C-alpha cells in the first residue's frame, strides 16, 4: 500500500536486507509493500508469505497482474515463477520481511511509539495517529497489524522521512511481544491496561501482565514507559519498567498520582468532554467519540505526545476528530420507516474488560421514544476454565446499565443467559447465525443496540444485517 507518492525503496537497496538473489530486471523503485494480491497497488513489492490457510506463492501471478514491481519468493517456487516478472529469491519469505522491517527501523530518524494492552490497542494507536499529525508526518500500522507479520509489514512500509511512527503490538501467548518490541525499538512504550484475556494460554492475569510488560524490554535506552495508574497491575508493570532500558516511567488515569490525570469526564451521545492535567499542564478537550475508557486512553496518548516533545495542545485539539472504528465501537444511526435506532458495532473482539466498557457505553446512551437498550452478545473466546464464570459475571453489568433485552449466542454465552433468566428477557442460541432473525425482528426505532463478541463468534454479520435491512446508515 502506497503511504506516500514517493519511492519507498530503491530496487537495488532491497537486495541486501532481503538477503536475496535477483531473478529478472531489478525494478528502479518500489512504492509500497504488500502481502495480499487483492489489495496490492501498482508499484508494490509483493511478499509471497505462506500462512495457516494459504500460500502466497499461489497468488504471485495475480500480484503481477495488479501491477507489482517485483515479488519476494522462496527458492522452492522461484523456477516456476521466474517468467512472471522480477523476483527477489530468498530462503524464507517471512524472515526476509522481518529483515526489511528491521532495515526500515534502522534507517529512520523517526520517533517511535509502541502500544500494547489487553484492551484499546487499536483505538489508542488511531488516536495517536491523529494527535501527532499536527507535529509532523506520521506512519502507523493499518487495522490491527500487530503480530509476527503485521509488525514487520508496518515497519517495512515506513517512509524514510517519517517524523513519528506508531506500532501496535499484540499477543496471546507468553514471549510473543519480546521479539516484536526488539524489532520496533520504541522510544515510547504504552500499556493501555491488563485484563483477563487469553486465559486459555495463561495461568493467571498476573502472567498476562508479565507478558504485556515485555514491551518495555525493547525500549531505546532512556526511553519512556507509560502505564495505566488505575490498573490493579500498575506496580507489577512498574517494577518491570524500572528493570528495562526506560529512563522515564509515566502514568495515566484518575489516580491522584497519575502524570496524566483525569480531572473531569462529561459524556455526550456522540462525544466526550475531558479535563485533565498532563505533566502538570491543564488541558480541556473534546474527544470525538463517547466512552470513559476512550477518554482514559486519550490521556496515554497526550502523555506520549508530551514525552516525544510534540505539541500537546495541538494534539488535544486534533482528538475532536477521533472516531471509533468499524467493529470497535463505531456508532451509527440506522434509519427505519418509523425513525432511527442507534447501533454500536463492537463485533471485532471481546474480553471481560472490553465487554464491560461496551455495556457501560450503551448504558450512557438514552433510547428515544419507546426505544430500549438491547445487548446482542457473542462468546468471549480464549478464556480457559474461567470462561463460564466470566460470562455469567456480565449479568451485573447488564443490569447495572439498565439493558431491557439481551440476545446471546454461543456455548459460553449460555452461562450469561442462565444468570439473566430471572432478571430481564434473554434469548439464547448456539450460534450467532441462529440468533440473527430474532434480532432483526426485535430491533425498532428508538433502540440503542450494542453488538459485541470475539471475532470468532461471528457477530459482524448481525451488524451487517441490521444495516442492510433498512436505509443506508447515517453518521450518528
MOUR-V932422 format. One record per pair of residues at least 12 apart in sequence whose ideal C-beta (glycine too) atoms are under 10 Angstrom apart, sorted by the first residue. I is the first residue (numbers start at 1). GAP is how many residues later the second one is. Records with the same first field share a line. If there is no record, write none. Layout:
I=GAP ; GAP
This chain:
1=30 ; 31 ; 32 ; 33 ; 35 ; 38 ; 39 ; 40 ; 43 ; 141 ; 152 ; 156
2=28 ; 29 ; 30 ; 31 ; 32 ; 39 ; 40 ; 41 ; 42 ; 155 ; 157
3=28 ; 29 ; 30 ; 134 ; 135 ; 136 ; 137 ; 139 ; 154 ; 155 ; 156 ; 159
4=27 ; 28 ; 133 ; 135 ; 153 ; 155 ; 157 ; 158
5=26
6=23 ; 25 ; 153 ; 154 ; 155
7=20 ; 21 ; 22 ; 23 ; 24 ; 25 ; 36 ; 152 ; 153
8=21 ; 22 ; 23 ; 24 ; 25 ; 35 ; 36 ; 37 ; 96 ; 148 ; 149 ; 150 ; 151 ; 152
9=18 ; 20 ; 21 ; 22 ; 23 ; 24 ; 36 ; 60 ; 91 ; 94 ; 95 ; 98 ; 147 ; 148 ; 150 ; 151
10=16 ; 17 ; 18 ; 19 ; 20
11=14 ; 15 ; 16 ; 17 ; 18 ; 19 ; 34 ; 58 ; 59 ; 75 ; 77
12=14 ; 15 ; 16 ; 17
13=16 ; 17 ; 90 ; 94
14=12 ; 13 ; 15 ; 16 ; 31 ; 55 ; 56 ; 58 ; 74 ; 82 ; 86 ; 89 ; 142
15=73
16=83 ; 87
17=79 ; 80 ; 81 ; 82 ; 83 ; 84 ; 85 ; 86 ; 87 ; 89 ; 90 ; 139
18=27 ; 29 ; 54 ; 70 ; 71 ; 72 ; 75 ; 77 ; 78 ; 79 ; 81 ; 82 ; 85
19=69 ; 71 ; 72 ; 73 ; 76 ; 77 ; 80 ; 81
20=50 ; 52 ; 53 ; 67 ; 68 ; 69 ; 70 ; 71 ; 76 ; 79 ; 80
21=54 ; 57 ; 66 ; 67 ; 68 ; 69
22=48 ; 64 ; 65 ; 66 ; 67
23=47 ; 48 ; 50 ; 55 ; 56 ; 58 ; 59 ; 60 ; 61 ; 62 ; 63 ; 64 ; 65 ; 66
24=46 ; 47 ; 57 ; 58 ; 59 ; 60 ; 61 ; 62 ; 63 ; 64 ; 65
25=45 ; 60 ; 61
26=43 ; 44 ; 60 ; 62
27=16 ; 18 ; 41 ; 42 ; 43 ; 58 ; 59 ; 61
28=41
29=14 ; 16 ; 40
30=13 ; 14 ; 15 ; 16 ; 38 ; 39 ; 40 ; 56
31=12 ; 13 ; 14 ; 38
32=12 ; 13 ; 14 ; 36 ; 37 ; 124 ; 125
33=12 ; 13 ; 14 ; 39 ; 64 ; 67 ; 68 ; 71 ; 119 ; 120 ; 121 ; 122 ; 123 ; 124 ; 125
34=12 ; 13 ; 22 ; 29 ; 32 ; 34 ; 37 ; 119 ; 123
35=12 ; 13 ; 14 ; 16 ; 21 ; 24 ; 28 ; 37 ; 58 ; 59 ; 62 ; 110 ; 114 ; 115 ; 118 ; 121
36=13 ; 20 ; 23 ; 26 ; 27 ; 30
37=19 ; 21 ; 22 ; 23 ; 24 ; 25 ; 26 ; 27 ; 28 ; 29 ; 31 ; 34
38=21 ; 24 ; 25 ; 28
39=27 ; 103
40=19 ; 22 ; 23 ; 24 ; 25 ; 26 ; 27 ; 28 ; 31
41=25 ; 26 ; 27
42=24 ; 25 ; 26 ; 27
43=24 ; 25 ; 26 ; 27
44=19 ; 22 ; 23 ; 24 ; 25 ; 26 ; 27 ; 113
45=18 ; 23 ; 24 ; 25 ; 26 ; 27 ; 41 ; 43 ; 52 ; 55 ; 111 ; 112
46=13 ; 14 ; 16 ; 17 ; 18 ; 20 ; 21 ; 22 ; 23 ; 24 ; 25 ; 26 ; 27 ; 39 ; 41 ; 42 ; 47
47=16 ; 24 ; 25 ; 26 ; 41 ; 43 ; 46 ; 47 ; 49 ; 50 ; 53 ; 102 ; 105 ; 106 ; 109
48=12 ; 15 ; 23 ; 24 ; 25 ; 26 ; 29 ; 33 ; 39 ; 42 ; 45 ; 46
49=23 ; 25 ; 43 ; 44 ; 45 ; 47 ; 48 ; 100 ; 104
50=24 ; 27 ; 42 ; 43 ; 44
51=43 ; 98
55=19 ; 22 ; 38
56=15 ; 16 ; 17 ; 18 ; 21 ; 37 ; 38
57=14 ; 16 ; 17 ; 19 ; 20 ; 21 ; 23 ; 24 ; 36
58=19
59=12
60=12 ; 13 ; 17 ; 20 ; 21 ; 24 ; 25 ; 27
61=20 ; 22 ; 23 ; 24
62=22
63=21 ; 22
64=17 ; 20 ; 21 ; 22 ; 23
65=19 ; 20
68=16 ; 17 ; 18
69=16 ; 17
70=15 ; 16 ; 17 ; 18
71=13 ; 14 ; 15 ; 16 ; 17 ; 18 ; 22
72=15 ; 16 ; 17 ; 18 ; 21 ; 22 ; 24 ; 25 ; 28
73=14 ; 15 ; 16 ; 17 ; 20 ; 23
74=15 ; 16 ; 17 ; 18 ; 19 ; 20 ; 21 ; 22
75=14 ; 15 ; 16 ; 17
76=13 ; 15
77=12 ; 16
78=12
88=12
93=56
94=54 ; 55 ; 58
95=57
96=56 ; 60
97=51 ; 52 ; 54 ; 55 ; 56 ; 58 ; 59
98=50 ; 51 ; 53 ; 54 ; 55 ; 57 ; 58 ; 81 ; 82 ; 85
99=53 ; 57 ; 84
100=52 ; 53 ; 55 ; 56 ; 57
101=48 ; 50 ; 51 ; 52 ; 53 ; 54 ; 55 ; 56 ; 57 ; 66 ; 79 ; 82 ; 83
102=50 ; 53 ; 54 ; 80 ; 81 ; 82 ; 83
103=52 ; 53
104=35 ; 48 ; 50 ; 51 ; 52 ; 53 ; 54 ; 55 ; 56 ; 58 ; 61 ; 79
105=47 ; 50 ; 51 ; 53 ; 60 ; 62 ; 78 ; 79 ; 80 ; 81
106=49 ; 79
107=51 ; 53
108=31 ; 47 ; 50 ; 51 ; 52 ; 53 ; 54 ; 55 ; 57
109=51 ; 52 ; 53 ; 54
110=26 ; 27 ; 28 ; 29 ; 48 ; 49 ; 50 ; 51 ; 52 ; 53 ; 54 ; 55 ; 56 ; 77
111=21 ; 24 ; 25 ; 51 ; 52 ; 53 ; 54 ; 55 ; 75 ; 76 ; 77 ; 109 ; 112 ; 193 ; 196 ; 197 ; 198 ; 199
112=27 ; 43 ; 46 ; 50 ; 52 ; 53 ; 54 ; 55 ; 72 ; 73 ; 74 ; 75 ; 76 ; 77 ; 106 ; 107 ; 108 ; 111 ; 196
113=12 ; 15 ; 16 ; 19 ; 25 ; 27 ; 51 ; 52 ; 53 ; 54 ; 55 ; 71 ; 73 ; 74 ; 75 ; 76 ; 77 ; 110 ; 111 ; 113 ; 188 ; 191 ; 192 ; 194 ; 195
114=32 ; 37 ; 51 ; 52 ; 53 ; 54 ; 55 ; 63 ; 66 ; 67 ; 69 ; 70 ; 71 ; 72 ; 73 ; 74 ; 75 ; 76 ; 77 ; 101 ; 102 ; 104 ; 105 ; 109
115=12 ; 13 ; 25 ; 26 ; 31 ; 51 ; 52 ; 53 ; 54 ; 55 ; 71 ; 73 ; 74 ; 75 ; 76 ; 77 ; 100 ; 111 ; 182 ; 185 ; 186 ; 189
116=30 ; 51 ; 52 ; 53 ; 54 ; 55 ; 61 ; 64 ; 65 ; 73 ; 74 ; 75 ; 76 ; 77 ; 78 ; 95 ; 96 ; 97 ; 98 ; 99 ; 100
117=51 ; 52 ; 53 ; 73 ; 74 ; 75 ; 76 ; 77 ; 78 ; 80 ; 95 ; 98 ; 110 ; 111 ; 114 ; 180 ; 183 ; 236
118=52 ; 53 ; 73 ; 74 ; 75 ; 76 ; 77 ; 78 ; 79 ; 80 ; 87 ; 90 ; 91 ; 93 ; 94 ; 113 ; 115 ; 233 ; 234 ; 235 ; 236
119=73 ; 74 ; 75 ; 76 ; 78 ; 174 ; 178 ; 230 ; 231 ; 232 ; 233 ; 234 ; 235 ; 236 ; 237 ; 238
120=70 ; 72 ; 73 ; 75 ; 108 ; 171 ; 173 ; 174 ; 176 ; 177 ; 180 ; 208 ; 209 ; 233 ; 234 ; 237
121=20 ; 23 ; 25 ; 47 ; 48 ; 49 ; 69 ; 70 ; 71 ; 72 ; 176 ; 207 ; 228
122=19 ; 21 ; 22 ; 23 ; 24 ; 46 ; 48 ; 202 ; 203 ; 205 ; 206 ; 226 ; 227
123=69 ; 166 ; 168 ; 170 ; 171 ; 174 ; 175 ; 178 ; 199 ; 200 ; 201 ; 202 ; 205 ; 206
124=42 ; 44 ; 66 ; 68 ; 170 ; 172 ; 173 ; 174 ; 176 ; 177 ; 180
125=15 ; 16 ; 17 ; 18 ; 19 ; 20 ; 21 ; 41 ; 42 ; 43 ; 44 ; 65 ; 67 ; 172 ; 176
126=14 ; 15 ; 40 ; 42 ; 175 ; 196 ; 197 ; 198 ; 199 ; 202
127=39 ; 160 ; 161 ; 162 ; 167 ; 170 ; 171 ; 173 ; 174 ; 175 ; 177 ; 188 ; 191 ; 192 ; 194 ; 195 ; 196
128=12 ; 36 ; 38 ; 40 ; 60 ; 62 ; 169 ; 170 ; 172 ; 173 ; 174 ; 176 ; 177 ; 180 ; 187 ; 191
129=12 ; 35 ; 37 ; 172 ; 189 ; 193
130=158 ; 171 ; 185 ; 187 ; 188 ; 189 ; 190 ; 191 ; 192 ; 193
131=33 ; 35 ; 167 ; 170 ; 171 ; 173 ; 174 ; 179 ; 180 ; 181 ; 183 ; 184 ; 185 ; 186 ; 187 ; 188 ; 190 ; 191
132=31 ; 32 ; 33 ; 34 ; 169 ; 172 ; 173 ; 176 ; 178 ; 179 ; 182 ; 183 ; 186
133=30 ; 31 ; 177 ; 181 ; 182 ; 185 ; 188
134=171 ; 176 ; 177 ; 179 ; 180 ; 181 ; 183 ; 184
135=28 ; 29 ; 170 ; 173 ; 174 ; 175 ; 176 ; 177 ; 179 ; 180 ; 183
136=25 ; 26 ; 27 ; 28 ; 172 ; 174 ; 175
137=22 ; 24 ; 25 ; 26 ; 27 ; 28
138=24 ; 25 ; 26 ; 27 ; 28
139=15 ; 16 ; 18 ; 19 ; 20 ; 22 ; 23 ; 24 ; 25 ; 26 ; 27 ; 28
140=14 ; 17 ; 18 ; 22 ; 24 ; 25 ; 26 ; 27 ; 28
141=12 ; 13 ; 14 ; 16 ; 17 ; 24 ; 25 ; 26 ; 27 ; 28
142=12 ; 15 ; 26
143=25 ; 182 ; 184 ; 205
144=24 ; 26 ; 181 ; 183 ; 184 ; 204 ; 205 ; 311
145=12 ; 22 ; 23 ; 25
146=21 ; 22 ; 23 ; 24 ; 25 ; 30 ; 31 ; 34
147=21 ; 22 ; 23 ; 24 ; 25 ; 29 ; 33
148=22 ; 23 ; 28 ; 31 ; 32 ; 35
150=17 ; 18 ; 19 ; 20 ; 30
151=16 ; 17 ; 18 ; 19 ; 26 ; 28 ; 29 ; 30 ; 32 ; 33
152=15 ; 28 ; 31 ; 32
154=12 ; 13 ; 14 ; 15 ; 29 ; 30
155=12 ; 28 ; 29 ; 30
163=145 ; 147
164=23 ; 24 ; 140 ; 141 ; 144 ; 146
165=19 ; 21 ; 22
166=18 ; 20 ; 22 ; 24 ; 138
167=13 ; 14 ; 16 ; 17 ; 18 ; 19 ; 22 ; 48
168=12 ; 16
169=12 ; 14 ; 15 ; 17 ; 20 ; 21 ; 43 ; 45 ; 46 ; 49
170=28
171=26 ; 27 ; 30 ; 37 ; 40 ; 41 ; 43 ; 44
172=25 ; 26 ; 28 ; 29 ; 30 ; 36 ; 39 ; 209 ; 210
173=25 ; 27 ; 28 ; 29 ; 38
174=24 ; 27 ; 28 ; 29 ; 33 ; 34 ; 36 ; 37 ; 40
175=36 ; 39
176=25 ; 35 ; 38
177=12 ; 34 ; 35 ; 36 ; 37 ; 38 ; 39 ; 40 ; 41
178=33 ; 36 ; 37 ; 39 ; 40
179=35 ; 38 ; 39
180=34 ; 35 ; 38
181=33 ; 34 ; 35 ; 36 ; 37 ; 38 ; 63
182=32 ; 35 ; 36
183=35
184=31 ; 34 ; 35 ; 36
185=33 ; 34 ; 35 ; 36 ; 38 ; 60
186=29 ; 30 ; 32 ; 33 ; 34 ; 37 ; 38 ; 39 ; 118
187=32 ; 33 ; 35 ; 36 ; 37 ; 117 ; 120 ; 121
188=31 ; 32 ; 35 ; 36 ; 37 ; 38 ; 58 ; 60 ; 62 ; 112 ; 115 ; 116 ; 117 ; 118 ; 119 ; 120
189=24 ; 25 ; 26 ; 27 ; 28 ; 29 ; 30 ; 31 ; 34 ; 35 ; 36 ; 37 ; 38 ; 52 ; 55 ; 56 ; 57 ; 115
190=25 ; 34 ; 35 ; 36 ; 37 ; 38 ; 60 ; 62 ; 107 ; 110 ; 111 ; 113 ; 114 ; 117
191=18 ; 21 ; 22 ; 23 ; 24 ; 25 ; 34 ; 35 ; 36 ; 37 ; 40 ; 42 ; 43 ; 46 ; 49 ; 50 ; 109
192=20 ; 34 ; 35 ; 36 ; 39 ; 60 ; 101 ; 104 ; 105 ; 108 ; 161
193=16 ; 19 ; 34 ; 35 ; 37 ; 38 ; 39 ; 40 ; 41 ; 60 ; 100 ; 103 ; 104 ; 107 ; 160 ; 161 ; 164
194=12 ; 14 ; 15 ; 16 ; 17 ; 18 ; 19 ; 33 ; 34 ; 37 ; 38 ; 39 ; 40 ; 42 ; 43 ; 159
195=13 ; 14 ; 17 ; 36 ; 37 ; 38 ; 156 ; 157 ; 158 ; 159 ; 160 ; 161 ; 162
196=12 ; 155 ; 156 ; 157 ; 184 ; 187 ; 188 ; 190 ; 191 ; 194
197=152 ; 153 ; 154 ; 155 ; 156 ; 157 ; 183 ; 184 ; 185 ; 186 ; 193 ; 257
198=13 ; 153 ; 183 ; 184 ; 185 ; 186
199=152 ; 153 ; 181 ; 183 ; 184 ; 185 ; 186 ; 187 ; 188 ; 191
200=181 ; 182 ; 183 ; 184 ; 185 ; 186 ; 187
201=181 ; 183
202=180 ; 182
203=181
204=182
205=27 ; 28 ; 31 ; 181
206=26 ; 27 ; 30
208=25
209=22 ; 23 ; 24 ; 25 ; 26 ; 27 ; 28 ; 31
210=23 ; 26 ; 27 ; 30
212=15 ; 19 ; 21 ; 24 ; 25 ; 28
213=12 ; 14 ; 20 ; 23 ; 24 ; 25 ; 26 ; 27 ; 28 ; 30 ; 31
214=26 ; 30
215=22 ; 25 ; 26 ; 29
216=21 ; 22 ; 24 ; 25 ; 26 ; 27 ; 28 ; 29 ; 30 ; 33
217=23 ; 24 ; 26 ; 27 ; 28 ; 29
218=26 ; 27
219=22 ; 25 ; 26 ; 27 ; 28 ; 29
220=25 ; 26 ; 27
221=23 ; 24 ; 25 ; 26
222=23 ; 24 ; 25 ; 26
223=18 ; 21 ; 22 ; 23 ; 24 ; 25 ; 84
224=17 ; 22 ; 23 ; 24 ; 25 ; 26 ; 79 ; 80 ; 82 ; 83 ; 84
225=12 ; 13 ; 15 ; 16 ; 17 ; 19 ; 20 ; 21 ; 22 ; 23 ; 24 ; 25 ; 26 ; 82
226=15 ; 20 ; 22 ; 23 ; 24 ; 25 ; 26 ; 33 ; 34 ; 73 ; 74 ; 75 ; 77 ; 78 ; 80 ; 81
227=13 ; 14 ; 22 ; 23 ; 24 ; 25 ; 26 ; 31 ; 32 ; 73 ; 76
228=23 ; 24 ; 25 ; 27 ; 30 ; 68 ; 69 ; 71 ; 72
229=21 ; 22 ; 23 ; 24 ; 25 ; 26 ; 27 ; 28 ; 29 ; 30 ; 31 ; 32 ; 33 ; 67 ; 70
230=21 ; 22 ; 23 ; 24 ; 25 ; 28 ; 32 ; 66
231=20 ; 22 ; 24
234=17 ; 19 ; 21 ; 23 ; 24
237=12 ; 14
238=13
248=59
250=28 ; 29 ; 50 ; 53 ; 54 ; 56 ; 57
251=48 ; 49 ; 52
252=24 ; 26 ; 44 ; 45 ; 46 ; 47 ; 48 ; 49 ; 50 ; 51 ; 52
253=43 ; 46 ; 47
254=22 ; 38 ; 41 ; 42 ; 45
258=18 ; 19 ; 20 ; 38 ; 41 ; 45
259=18 ; 19 ; 20 ; 21 ; 40 ; 44 ; 47 ; 48
260=16 ; 17 ; 18 ; 19 ; 20 ; 21 ; 23 ; 36 ; 38 ; 39 ; 40 ; 41 ; 42 ; 43 ; 44 ; 45 ; 46 ; 52
261=14 ; 15 ; 16 ; 17 ; 18 ; 19 ; 38
262=12 ; 13 ; 14 ; 15 ; 30 ; 33 ; 34 ; 36 ; 37
263=12 ; 13 ; 14 ; 19 ; 20 ; 21
264=12 ; 20 ; 31
265=22 ; 26 ; 27 ; 30 ; 31
266=20 ; 29
267=20 ; 23 ; 24 ; 25 ; 28 ; 93 ; 94 ; 97 ; 98
268=18 ; 19 ; 22 ; 96 ; 97
269=21 ; 62 ; 73 ; 95 ; 96 ; 97 ; 179 ; 207
270=18 ; 19 ; 20 ; 53 ; 61 ; 63 ; 72 ; 95 ; 205 ; 206
271=15 ; 16 ; 17 ; 18 ; 19 ; 20 ; 48 ; 49 ; 51 ; 52
272=13 ; 14 ; 15 ; 16 ; 17 ; 18 ; 19 ; 20 ; 22 ; 23 ; 26 ; 47 ; 50 ; 92
273=12 ; 13 ; 14 ; 22
274=12 ; 13 ; 18 ; 20 ; 21 ; 22 ; 24 ; 25 ; 28 ; 42 ; 45
275=20
276=19 ; 20 ; 22 ; 23 ; 26 ; 27 ; 40
277=22
278=21 ; 23 ; 24 ; 25 ; 27 ; 28 ; 34 ; 35 ; 37 ; 38
279=23 ; 24 ; 27 ; 28 ; 33
280=26
281=21 ; 25 ; 31 ; 32 ; 35
283=16 ; 19 ; 29 ; 30 ; 32 ; 33 ; 34
284=32
285=13 ; 17 ; 27 ; 28 ; 30 ; 31 ; 32 ; 33 ; 34 ; 35
286=30 ; 31 ; 33 ; 34 ; 35 ; 36
287=14 ; 29 ; 32 ; 33 ; 34 ; 35
288=30 ; 31 ; 32 ; 33 ; 34 ; 35 ; 36
289=30 ; 32 ; 33 ; 34 ; 35 ; 36 ; 39 ; 40 ; 41 ; 42 ; 72 ; 187
290=34 ; 39 ; 41 ; 54 ; 71 ; 74 ; 75 ; 186
291=33 ; 38 ; 40 ; 53 ; 66 ; 67 ; 69 ; 70 ; 73
292=65 ; 68 ; 69 ; 72
293=36 ; 60 ; 61 ; 63 ; 64 ; 65 ; 67 ; 68
294=25 ; 28 ; 30 ; 35 ; 63 ; 67
295=24
296=61
298=17 ; 18 ; 21 ; 24
301=14 ; 15 ; 17 ; 18 ; 21
302=13 ; 14 ; 17
305=13
323=152 ; 153
324=20 ; 21 ; 22 ; 37
325=20 ; 23
326=19 ; 21 ; 22 ; 134 ; 137
327=18 ; 19 ; 20 ; 21 ; 22 ; 124 ; 125 ; 128 ; 132 ; 133 ; 136
328=17 ; 18 ; 19 ; 20 ; 21 ; 26 ; 30
329=15 ; 16 ; 17 ; 19 ; 25 ; 28 ; 29 ; 32 ; 121 ; 123
330=13 ; 14 ; 15 ; 16 ; 17 ; 18 ; 133 ; 143 ; 145 ; 146
331=12 ; 13 ; 14 ; 15 ; 30 ; 34 ; 117 ; 119 ; 142 ; 144 ; 145
332=12 ; 13 ; 131 ; 134 ; 135 ; 140 ; 141 ; 142 ; 143 ; 144
333=140 ; 141 ; 142 ; 143
334=109 ; 111 ; 113 ; 115 ; 129 ; 132 ; 133 ; 134 ; 135 ; 136 ; 137 ; 138 ; 139 ; 140 ; 142
335=110 ; 135 ; 136 ; 137 ; 138 ; 139
336=107 ; 108 ; 109 ; 110 ; 111 ; 133 ; 134 ; 135
337=107 ; 108 ; 133 ; 134
338=31 ; 32 ; 106 ; 107 ; 108
339=29 ; 30 ; 32 ; 105 ; 106 ; 107
340=28 ; 31 ; 105 ; 106 ; 107 ; 130 ; 131 ; 133 ; 134 ; 136
341=26 ; 27 ; 30 ; 31 ; 33 ; 102 ; 103 ; 104 ; 105 ; 106 ; 107 ; 108 ; 125 ; 129
342=20 ; 23 ; 24 ; 25 ; 26 ; 29 ; 31 ; 104 ; 105 ; 106 ; 107 ; 108 ; 134
343=31 ; 33 ; 100 ; 104 ; 105 ; 106 ; 107 ; 108 ; 119 ; 120 ; 123 ; 124 ; 130 ; 133
344=14 ; 15 ; 17 ; 18 ; 21 ; 31 ; 32 ; 104 ; 105 ; 106 ; 107 ; 108 ; 119 ; 132
345=13 ; 104 ; 105 ; 106 ; 107 ; 114 ; 115 ; 117 ; 118 ; 119 ; 121 ; 122 ; 128
346=12 ; 13 ; 15 ; 16 ; 30 ; 31 ; 104 ; 105 ; 106 ; 107 ; 113 ; 117
347=29 ; 31 ; 85 ; 103 ; 104 ; 105 ; 106 ; 107 ; 108 ; 110 ; 111 ; 112 ; 113 ; 114 ; 115 ; 116 ; 117
348=104 ; 105 ; 106 ; 107 ; 111 ; 112 ; 115
349=31 ; 32 ; 103 ; 104 ; 105 ; 106 ; 107 ; 108 ; 110
350=27 ; 28 ; 29 ; 30 ; 31 ; 33 ; 102 ; 103 ; 104 ; 105 ; 106 ; 107 ; 109
351=29 ; 30 ; 31 ; 32 ; 39 ; 103
352=28 ; 31 ; 34 ; 35 ; 38 ; 39 ; 41 ; 42 ; 45
354=26 ; 98 ; 100
355=20 ; 22 ; 25 ; 35 ; 36 ; 38 ; 39 ; 42 ; 43 ; 61 ; 95 ; 97 ; 98 ; 99
356=37 ; 38 ; 40 ; 41 ; 44 ; 45
357=40 ; 95
358=17 ; 19 ; 39 ; 43 ; 92 ; 93 ; 94
359=14 ; 16 ; 18 ; 35 ; 37 ; 38 ; 39 ; 40 ; 41 ; 42 ; 44 ; 91 ; 93
360=37 ; 40 ; 41 ; 90
361=40 ; 87 ; 89
362=12 ; 13 ; 35 ; 36 ; 39 ; 40 ; 41 ; 86 ; 87 ; 88 ; 90
363=12 ; 34 ; 35 ; 36 ; 37 ; 38 ; 39 ; 40 ; 85 ; 87
364=37 ; 84
365=36 ; 83 ; 85 ; 111
366=36 ; 80 ; 82
367=35 ; 37 ; 78 ; 79 ; 80 ; 81 ; 82
368=77 ; 78 ; 79 ; 80
369=75 ; 76 ; 77 ; 78
370=74 ; 75 ; 76 ; 77
371=33 ; 72 ; 73 ; 74 ; 75 ; 76 ; 77 ; 78
372=30 ; 31 ; 32 ; 33 ; 53 ; 70 ; 71 ; 72 ; 74 ; 75 ; 76 ; 77
373=25 ; 28 ; 29 ; 30 ; 31 ; 32 ; 33 ; 51 ; 74 ; 75 ; 76 ; 77
374=29 ; 30 ; 31 ; 32 ; 33 ; 51 ; 65 ; 68 ; 69 ; 70 ; 73 ; 74 ; 75 ; 76 ; 77
375=19 ; 22 ; 23 ; 26 ; 28 ; 29 ; 30 ; 31 ; 32 ; 33 ; 41 ; 45 ; 49 ; 51 ; 73 ; 74 ; 75 ; 76 ; 77
376=29 ; 30 ; 31 ; 32 ; 33 ; 51 ; 56 ; 59 ; 60 ; 62 ; 63 ; 66 ; 67 ; 73 ; 74 ; 75 ; 76 ; 77 ; 83 ; 86 ; 87 ; 90
377=14 ; 17 ; 21 ; 29 ; 30 ; 31 ; 32 ; 33 ; 36 ; 39 ; 40 ; 49 ; 51 ; 55 ; 58 ; 73 ; 74 ; 75 ; 76 ; 80 ; 82
378=29 ; 30 ; 31 ; 32 ; 34 ; 35 ; 53 ; 54 ; 57 ; 73 ; 74 ; 75 ; 76 ; 77 ; 78 ; 79 ; 80 ; 81 ; 82 ; 84
379=12 ; 29 ; 30 ; 31 ; 32 ; 33 ; 34 ; 35 ; 36 ; 37 ; 52 ; 53 ; 74 ; 75 ; 77 ; 78 ; 79 ; 80
380=14 ; 30 ; 32 ; 33 ; 36 ; 72 ; 73 ; 74 ; 76 ; 77
381=29 ; 31 ; 72 ; 73 ; 74 ; 75 ; 76
382=72 ; 74
383=29 ; 71
387=24 ; 25 ; 28
388=23 ; 24 ; 26 ; 27 ; 28 ; 30 ; 31
389=26 ; 30
390=22 ; 25 ; 26
391=17 ; 19 ; 20 ; 21 ; 22 ; 23 ; 24 ; 25 ; 26 ; 27 ; 28
392=20 ; 21 ; 22 ; 23 ; 24 ; 25 ; 26 ; 27 ; 28
393=22 ; 23 ; 26
394=12 ; 14 ; 19 ; 21 ; 22 ; 25 ; 26
395=20 ; 21 ; 22 ; 23 ; 24 ; 25 ; 26 ; 28 ; 29 ; 31
396=23 ; 27
398=18 ; 21 ; 22 ; 25 ; 26 ; 28 ; 52
399=20 ; 21 ; 24 ; 25
401=49
402=22
403=17 ; 20 ; 21 ; 22 ; 23 ; 45 ; 47
404=20 ; 21 ; 43 ; 44
405=19 ; 20 ; 21 ; 22 ; 34 ; 37 ; 38 ; 42 ; 44
406=14 ; 17 ; 18 ; 19 ; 20 ; 21 ; 22 ; 44
407=18 ; 19 ; 20 ; 21 ; 22 ; 25 ; 28 ; 29 ; 31 ; 32 ; 35 ; 36 ; 42 ; 44 ; 55
408=12 ; 18 ; 19 ; 20 ; 21 ; 24 ; 27 ; 45
409=18 ; 19 ; 20 ; 21 ; 22 ; 23 ; 24 ; 25 ; 26 ; 27 ; 30 ; 44 ; 48 ; 49 ; 50 ; 53
410=18 ; 19 ; 20 ; 21 ; 22 ; 25 ; 43 ; 44 ; 46 ; 47 ; 48 ; 49
411=17 ; 19 ; 20 ; 46
412=41 ; 42 ; 45
413=13 ; 15 ; 16 ; 17 ; 19 ; 22 ; 40 ; 44
414=14 ; 15 ; 16
415=13
416=12
417=12
425=17
427=12 ; 15
431=26 ; 27
432=19 ; 21 ; 25 ; 26 ; 27 ; 28 ; 29 ; 30
433=25 ; 28 ; 29 ; 32
435=24 ; 27
436=22 ; 23 ; 25 ; 26 ; 28 ; 29 ; 30
437=28
439=12 ; 23 ; 24 ; 26 ; 27
440=22 ; 25 ; 26 ; 28 ; 29 ; 30
443=23 ; 26 ; 27
445=25
449=13 ; 14 ; 17
451=12 ; 15
